Amino acid sequence: MDAIERIRKQVTDNPVILYMKGSPDFPQCGFSARAVQALKACGVPFAFVNIYENEDIYRALPGYANWPTFPQLYVKGELVGGCDITLDLYEQGELERMLREAAKTDN
């Protein structure tokens, strides 16, 4: 399976997935750390991919949804955006609503 197929499968199989630098317990950049904080504050489980451990995904992901930076948050198979958009949605109360809705449709 090539990288684009793996990404497609990951975003389809996981209602909420964050492509990030590092892991939720050990983020390796400030943007990833802030995105994780917002996601954790919503209390909804999420999957993650450490792009540093998946070089093929690291290289292919920016072209997958035409988004050049990391982290990248996908909800129900759709790109939400990076750190700034994730934080804006969190501050508006929209992120938690989106994540809870995604978790409901997964059951």
Buried (B, 14 or more C-beta within 10 A) or exposed (E): EEBBEBBBEBBEEBBBBBBBBBBBEEBEBEBBBBBBBBBEEBEBEBBBBBBBEBEEBBEBBBEBBEBEEBBBBBBBBEBBBBBEBBBEBBEEEEBBEBBBBBBEEEE
